[in-house]
Amino acid sequence: MTNHALEFTMMTSPLDGENNSETMSDTRQSTILVSGCPRSGTTWLGKVLSKSPDVRYIHEPFNVRTPHPSTSFRSRYSFEHLTTDDEERLNQLKKIFTGGGRVWTLDKRSLRLRGLKGLLNWYVSELRTRKTAQTLVKDPIAFLSVETIAARFKTQIVVIGRRPESIIASHLSRQWDFANLHTYVKTMRPLNIWTDEQLDKTLDCEDSPVQRLAHMWRLLALWQIQLRDRHPDWIFVRHEDLAKDPEQGFSTVCRRLGLEYKGTREAYIQSLKRAIRGQQRHPEGHGHRTISRADQRS
């Protein structure tokens, strides 16, 4: 692991910074994009922030297997890197990142791709959401395109990071792996995000899921460091900080996004805390002891 990656795991959350405590009220209605390394807690963070009829939750439009039904955009491969030259493909995402991903903008191919059950769940969630709701997109697979999306659609970016051992354990628990790591590296090399030396280290990776996951985490951590250096106005938070003090962490994120923490979001966090306290009083049969694991998916 590089020194930069080690530094990433130890650095304090920028939410504690003096320059990052202001509410971003001028962009309150702009779309929010929650991203980061897969299994870092993007789903947990996105779900908490969208626990209100004032926010519309959109799940992974960059997902190769289950693209969002409101758009014709189809990611060509995982971690696709869009640039400002990809005008046609960015236009396909315009519905979503300008708040237009609604039931009445359903793409005709969605029924075949998602199935009736998936579309029904989406339709029900839309009915529960106000027409004027702010859009929140959760997508770790869009991580390499966040700069382009932010520049094109004036999107508010929230990036969540997590320690490598937790990322690796979470992948292994689901039997997920970057088995085609060399293919990922091949698509990453022309992007000029990493040096050849950083990418070449993955070529020496043994046939081990742990090593492949560690290498992928390292590359995405280096990318996150670059984003943090270039965009101090973005919101960067660590999974461990949110898990340690979810009320403080989520209320701070909400304040910076111009969202109200009191109400449904606070009630949701309190319900998770009560569930954890119940597990701690009756530990038999319960393996989960932290809020971070209680509702975390990716």
PyMOL commands that set and color helices and strands:
alter all, ss='L'
color gray80, all
select helices_A, chain A and resi 3-10+14-16+18-20+25-27+42-49+87-92+94-97+103-105+110-127+140-153+164-173+181-191+196-204+209-230+239-244+246-257+264-281+291-294
alter helices_A, ss='H'
color red, helices_A
select strands_A, chain A and resi 32-36+55-59+134-138+156-161+235-238
alter strands_A, ss='S'
color yellow, strands_A
deselect
rebuild
show_as cartoon
